[in-house]
Amino acid sequence: MLGSFAVLRKQSLLGDAISHAALPGIAISFLITGTKETNVLLLGALISGLIGAFWIRGITKRTHLKTDTALGLILSIFFGFGMVLITYIQKQPNANQSGLDKFLFGQAATLLARDVWFMAIVTFICLIVLLLFWKEFKILLFDTDYAKTLGFNTKVIDILITSFIVVAIVLGLQTVGVVLMSAMLLAPAAAARQWTNSLAVMVSLAAVFGATSGVVGTGISASQNNLSTGPIIVLVAAIFVVFSFIFSPSRGLLFRQIRFIKNRKDLQLHKTLAFMFDIAKNHKNISHPHTVKILNNFHGFTKRSLSKLERKEYINVNGKMWSMTEKGYHFAANLYSQQVEENE
């Protein structure tokens, strides 16, 4: 659900940057506590991710750097620092770092029941906050200046959205890992965006796509040996994205191509009708044999065009001869006048 806000705010790389920024927090938590307790490591990831997120925000607000530059900087710096710490931990003679690697690529198979309950509780809290601040989130998303004129504290709302996106990313690190978490955050939202213009519907669809990806991906991974759960979940989410990009009625490539072909055919048909009108307009009686004969000397059409025009009752076909109907003449007159106005 929260990925929808990242997509609509054009912060698609935010998930990638924050997930990578969480890595040093995991390593530092282990160095300080010496424990591999998941909640402790995730707390370190949360703190590190929040620091990274607010550094990104600070860079874009206080410098002339664009958001993508700030995201790239934080991503590379934090991830590089995290890898240095992981390497340092690996070389410690008495430091059992086994288990930290799962945060790189995810290891959903190691999740315990209490981990799932913890995720469910945090998800419920996120959902409650999302519903409570829905109006504020929505107005900030689409018109920040208007939100300010209404007296909303846009800075606090922005921090709240960013914080909960960080929470969502940190929760997913165990499942799909640092490397793939960005895809899990954005893919369901990107797929949902293709089907609707409504924020509420988009958020709901993103939640459904994300949950379905998790369930189906886990099922596929469990049914076969040596299939990592995290990557399979991401691949299932990618299938939703590809399907949505192709088959979405409003934005899908398939229906867009169908509409393009239909519009091109309609344009050809209207052009033919306009030419017919150009000939017929100089004759008072469009059904007069002389007019019909002149019209039939016009060859700027095909048999398919005549058939379509006849089905629309714009022309009458009698054997090999055809003539314009009153309906076709008036339609062409309106069409022709519009074309003239557009040319002028």
C-alpha positions as CSV (number, residue, x, y, z in Angstrom):
1,M,0.0,0.0,0.0
2,L,2.7,2.4,0.9
3,G,4.6,1.7,-2.3
4,S,1.7,3.5,-4.1
5,F,2.8,6.8,-2.5
6,A,6.4,6.3,-3.5
7,V,5.4,5.6,-7.1
8,L,3.0,8.6,-7.3
9,R,5.5,10.9,-5.7
10,K,8.1,9.8,-8.3
11,Q,10.4,8.4,-5.7
12,S,10.7,5.0,-7.2
13,L,14.4,4.7,-6.2
14,L,13.5,5.6,-2.6
15,G,12.8,1.9,-1.7
16,D,16.1,0.9,-3.2
17,A,18.0,3.6,-1.4
18,I,16.4,2.9,2.0
19,S,16.7,-0.9,1.8
20,H,20.4,-0.5,1.0
21,A,20.8,2.1,3.8
22,A,19.4,-0.4,6.3
23,L,22.3,-2.7,5.8
24,P,24.9,-0.9,8.0
25,G,22.2,-0.6,10.8
26,I,21.9,-4.4,10.8
27,A,25.7,-4.9,11.0
28,I,26.1,-2.2,13.7
29,S,23.3,-3.8,15.8
30,F,25.1,-7.1,15.6
31,L,28.5,-5.6,16.6
32,I,26.9,-3.8,19.6
33,T,24.7,-6.6,20.9
34,G,26.5,-9.6,19.6
35,T,23.1,-11.3,19.0
36,K,21.3,-12.4,15.9
37,E,17.9,-11.7,17.4
38,T,15.7,-10.6,14.5
39,N,13.9,-7.8,16.3
40,V,17.2,-6.3,17.4
41,L,18.7,-6.4,13.9
42,L,15.5,-4.9,12.4
43,L,15.6,-2.1,15.0
44,G,19.1,-1.2,13.8
45,A,17.9,-1.5,10.2
46,L,15.0,0.9,11.0
47,I,17.2,3.5,12.6
48,S,19.7,3.3,9.7
49,G,17.0,3.4,7.1
50,L,15.4,6.5,8.8
51,I,18.8,8.2,8.9
52,G,19.3,7.5,5.2
53,A,15.7,8.7,4.3
54,F,16.1,12.0,6.2
55,W,19.6,12.5,4.7
56,I,18.0,12.2,1.2
57,R,15.3,14.7,2.2
58,G,17.9,17.1,3.7
59,I,20.1,16.9,0.6
60,T,17.3,17.7,-1.8
61,K,16.0,20.5,0.5
62,R,19.3,22.2,1.3
63,T,21.3,21.7,-1.9
64,H,20.7,22.1,-5.6
65,L,21.0,18.4,-6.2
66,K,18.0,16.5,-7.6
67,T,16.2,13.7,-5.8
68,D,17.7,11.0,-8.1
69,T,21.2,12.2,-7.3
70,A,20.6,12.2,-3.5
71,L,19.1,8.7,-3.7
72,G,22.1,7.4,-5.7
73,L,24.5,8.9,-3.2
74,I,22.9,7.6,-0.1
75,L,22.3,4.1,-1.7
76,S,26.0,3.7,-2.7
77,I,27.5,5.2,0.5
78,F,25.3,3.3,3.0
79,F,25.5,0.0,1.1
80,G,29.3,0.3,0.7
81,F,29.6,1.0,4.5
82,G,27.3,-1.9,5.2
83,M,29.4,-4.3,3.1
84,V,32.6,-3.1,4.8
85,L,31.0,-3.9,8.2
86,I,29.7,-7.3,7.0
87,T,33.2,-8.2,5.7
88,Y,34.7,-7.0,9.1
89,I,32.3,-9.2,11.0
90,Q,33.1,-12.2,8.8
91,K,36.8,-12.0,9.7
92,Q,36.2,-11.9,13.4
93,P,37.5,-15.2,14.9
94,N,34.8,-15.6,17.4
95,A,31.9,-13.8,15.7
96,N,29.3,-16.1,14.3
97,Q,27.8,-13.9,11.6
98,S,25.8,-16.6,10.1
99,G,22.3,-15.2,9.5
100,L,23.3,-11.7,8.6
101,D,23.6,-12.7,4.9
102,K,19.9,-13.4,4.7
103,F,19.2,-9.7,4.8
104,L,21.1,-9.3,1.5
105,F,18.9,-11.7,-0.5
106,G,16.2,-12.6,1.9
107,Q,15.4,-16.0,3.5
108,A,11.6,-16.3,4.0
109,A,12.0,-19.9,5.0
110,T,13.7,-18.8,8.3
111,L,10.6,-16.7,9.4
112,L,9.1,-17.9,12.6
113,A,5.5,-17.6,13.7
114,R,6.4,-14.7,16.0
115,D,8.0,-12.9,13.1
116,V,4.8,-13.2,11.1
117,W,2.8,-12.0,14.0
118,F,5.1,-9.0,14.4
119,M,4.8,-8.1,10.7
120,A,1.0,-8.4,11.0
121,I,0.8,-6.1,14.0
122,V,3.1,-3.5,12.4
123,T,1.1,-3.8,9.1
124,F,-2.2,-3.2,11.1
125,I,-0.7,-0.1,12.7
126,C,0.4,1.2,9.3
127,L,-3.1,0.6,7.9
128,I,-4.7,2.5,10.8
129,V,-2.4,5.5,10.3
130,L,-3.0,5.4,6.6
131,L,-6.7,5.5,7.1
132,L,-6.5,8.2,9.8
133,F,-4.3,10.5,7.7
134,W,-5.8,9.5,4.3
135,K,-7.1,13.0,3.5
136,E,-3.7,14.6,4.5
137,F,-1.7,12.1,2.5
138,K,-3.9,12.5,-0.5
139,I,-3.8,16.3,-0.7
140,L,0.0,16.4,-0.1
141,L,0.4,13.9,-2.9
142,F,-1.4,15.8,-5.5
143,D,-1.2,19.5,-4.5
144,T,1.4,20.4,-1.8
145,D,0.8,24.2,-2.2
146,Y,-2.9,23.8,-1.7
147,A,-2.3,21.7,1.4
148,K,-0.2,24.6,2.8
149,T,-2.9,27.1,2.1
150,L,-5.4,24.9,4.1
151,G,-3.0,25.1,7.1
152,F,-1.7,21.5,6.9
153,N,1.8,21.0,8.2
154,T,3.2,19.4,5.0
155,K,6.6,18.8,6.6
156,V,5.1,16.6,9.3
157,I,2.9,14.7,6.8
158,D,5.9,14.2,4.5
159,I,8.0,12.8,7.4
160,L,5.1,10.5,8.4
161,I,4.8,9.0,4.9
162,T,8.5,8.6,4.5
163,S,8.8,7.0,8.0
164,F,6.1,4.4,7.3
165,I,7.7,3.6,3.9
166,V,10.9,2.9,5.8
167,V,9.0,0.7,8.2
168,A,7.5,-1.3,5.3
169,I,10.9,-1.7,3.7
170,V,12.6,-2.9,6.9
171,L,9.8,-5.4,7.5
172,G,10.4,-6.9,4.0
173,L,14.1,-7.3,4.4
174,Q,13.8,-10.8,5.9
175,T,11.6,-11.9,3.1
176,V,13.2,-10.6,-0.1
177,G,16.4,-8.9,1.2
178,V,18.1,-5.6,0.6
179,V,18.8,-6.2,-3.1
180,L,15.2,-7.1,-4.1
181,M,13.1,-5.1,-1.6
182,S,12.8,-2.1,-4.0
183,A,11.0,-4.3,-6.5
184,M,8.7,-5.7,-3.9
185,L,7.8,-2.1,-2.8
186,L,7.2,-0.8,-6.3
187,A,6.1,-3.6,-8.5
188,P,2.6,-4.1,-7.0
189,A,2.0,-0.3,-7.0
190,A,3.3,0.0,-10.6
191,A,0.9,-2.8,-11.7
192,A,-2.0,-1.2,-9.8
193,R,-1.4,2.2,-11.4
194,Q,-2.1,0.8,-14.9
195,W,-5.7,-0.1,-13.9
196,T,-7.1,3.0,-12.3
197,N,-6.9,6.7,-11.8
198,S,-8.4,6.5,-8.3
199,L,-5.9,6.6,-5.4
200,A,-8.1,4.4,-3.1
201,V,-8.5,1.8,-5.8
202,M,-4.8,1.9,-6.6
203,V,-3.8,1.4,-3.0
204,S,-6.2,-1.5,-2.6
205,L,-5.1,-3.2,-5.9
206,A,-1.4,-2.8,-4.9
207,A,-2.2,-4.5,-1.6
208,V,-3.9,-7.4,-3.4
209,F,-1.1,-7.7,-5.9
210,G,1.6,-7.6,-3.2
211,A,-0.2,-10.2,-1.0
212,T,-0.9,-12.5,-3.9
213,S,2.7,-12.3,-5.0
214,G,3.8,-13.3,-1.5
215,V,1.4,-16.2,-1.3
216,V,1.9,-17.5,-4.8
217,G,5.7,-17.0,-4.7
218,T,6.0,-18.8,-1.4
219,G,3.8,-21.7,-2.7
220,I,6.0,-22.1,-5.8
221,S,9.2,-22.0,-3.8
222,A,7.9,-24.6,-1.3
223,S,6.8,-26.9,-4.1
224,Q,10.3,-27.2,-5.6
225,N,13.7,-27.8,-4.1
226,N,16.4,-25.1,-4.3
227,L,14.1,-22.3,-5.2
228,S,14.7,-19.1,-3.1
229,T,11.5,-17.7,-1.9
230,G,12.4,-14.0,-2.1
231,P,13.3,-14.0,-5.8
232,I,10.3,-16.1,-6.7
233,I,8.0,-13.6,-4.9
234,V,9.6,-10.8,-6.9
235,L,9.2,-12.7,-10.2
236,V,5.5,-13.3,-9.5
237,A,5.1,-9.5,-8.8
238,A,6.9,-8.8,-12.1
239,I,4.4,-11.0,-13.9
240,F,1.6,-8.8,-12.5
241,V,3.5,-5.8,-13.8
242,V,4.0,-7.2,-17.3
243,F,0.4,-8.4,-17.5
244,S,-0.9,-5.0,-16.4
245,F,1.3,-3.1,-18.8
246,I,0.0,-5.2,-21.7
247,F,-3.7,-5.9,-20.8
248,S,-4.8,-2.9,-18.8
249,P,-7.9,-1.5,-20.7
250,S,-7.0,2.2,-20.1
251,R,-3.1,2.1,-20.4
252,G,-2.2,-1.3,-21.6
253,L,-0.1,-1.6,-24.7
254,L,-2.5,-4.1,-26.3
255,F,-5.6,-1.9,-26.0
256,R,-3.6,1.2,-26.8
257,Q,-2.6,-0.4,-30.1
258,I,-6.2,-1.5,-30.7
259,R,-7.4,2.1,-30.2
260,F,-4.6,3.4,-32.4
261,I,-5.7,1.1,-35.3
262,K,-9.3,1.9,-34.8
263,N,-8.6,5.7,-34.8
264,R,-6.5,5.4,-37.9
265,K,-9.3,3.5,-39.7
266,D,-11.9,6.0,-38.5
267,L,-9.7,8.8,-39.8
268,Q,-9.4,7.2,-43.2
269,L,-13.2,6.7,-43.2
270,H,-13.8,10.3,-42.3
271,K,-11.4,11.5,-44.9
272,T,-13.2,9.5,-47.5
273,L,-16.5,10.9,-46.4
274,A,-15.1,14.5,-46.4
275,F,-14.0,14.0,-50.1
276,M,-17.4,12.7,-51.0
277,F,-19.0,15.7,-49.3
278,D,-16.6,18.1,-51.2
279,I,-18.1,16.7,-54.4
280,A,-21.7,16.5,-53.4
281,K,-21.9,20.0,-51.7
282,N,-22.0,21.7,-55.1
283,H,-25.2,19.9,-56.1
284,K,-28.5,20.7,-54.6
285,N,-30.0,17.2,-55.0
286,I,-27.4,14.6,-53.7
287,S,-29.7,11.8,-55.0
288,H,-30.0,13.1,-58.5
289,P,-28.6,10.7,-61.1
290,H,-26.2,13.3,-62.3
291,T,-24.9,13.8,-58.8
292,V,-24.7,10.0,-58.3
293,K,-22.7,9.7,-61.5
294,I,-20.2,12.4,-60.5
295,L,-19.8,10.7,-57.0
296,N,-19.2,7.4,-58.6
297,N,-16.3,8.9,-60.7
298,F,-14.6,9.6,-57.4
299,H,-12.2,6.6,-56.6
300,G,-10.7,7.7,-53.3
301,F,-12.2,4.8,-51.5
302,T,-12.1,1.0,-51.2
303,K,-14.9,-1.6,-51.1
304,R,-14.3,-1.9,-47.4
305,S,-14.8,1.8,-46.9
306,L,-18.0,1.7,-48.9
307,S,-19.2,-1.3,-46.8
308,K,-18.5,0.5,-43.5
309,L,-20.2,3.8,-44.7
310,E,-23.2,1.8,-45.8
311,R,-23.5,0.1,-42.4
312,K,-23.4,3.5,-40.8
313,E,-26.2,4.6,-43.3
314,Y,-24.0,7.4,-44.6
315,I,-24.4,6.1,-48.2
316,N,-26.7,3.8,-50.2
317,V,-25.3,1.2,-52.5
318,N,-27.4,0.0,-55.5
319,G,-25.5,-2.5,-57.5
320,K,-22.3,-0.8,-58.6
321,M,-23.7,2.6,-58.0
322,W,-23.8,4.5,-54.7
323,S,-25.1,7.8,-53.4
324,M,-24.9,9.8,-50.2
325,T,-27.7,9.8,-47.8
326,E,-29.0,12.8,-46.0
327,K,-27.6,11.4,-42.7
328,G,-24.1,11.0,-44.4
329,Y,-24.3,14.4,-46.0
330,H,-25.1,16.2,-42.7
331,F,-22.5,14.2,-40.8
332,A,-19.9,15.0,-43.4
333,A,-20.9,18.7,-43.4
334,N,-20.2,18.8,-39.6
335,L,-17.0,16.9,-40.1
336,Y,-15.8,19.1,-42.9
337,S,-16.5,22.3,-41.0
338,Q,-14.5,21.0,-38.1
339,Q,-11.6,20.2,-40.3
340,V,-11.7,23.7,-41.9
341,E,-11.7,25.3,-38.4
342,E,-8.7,23.1,-37.3
343,N,-6.8,24.0,-40.5
344,E,-7.4,27.7,-39.9
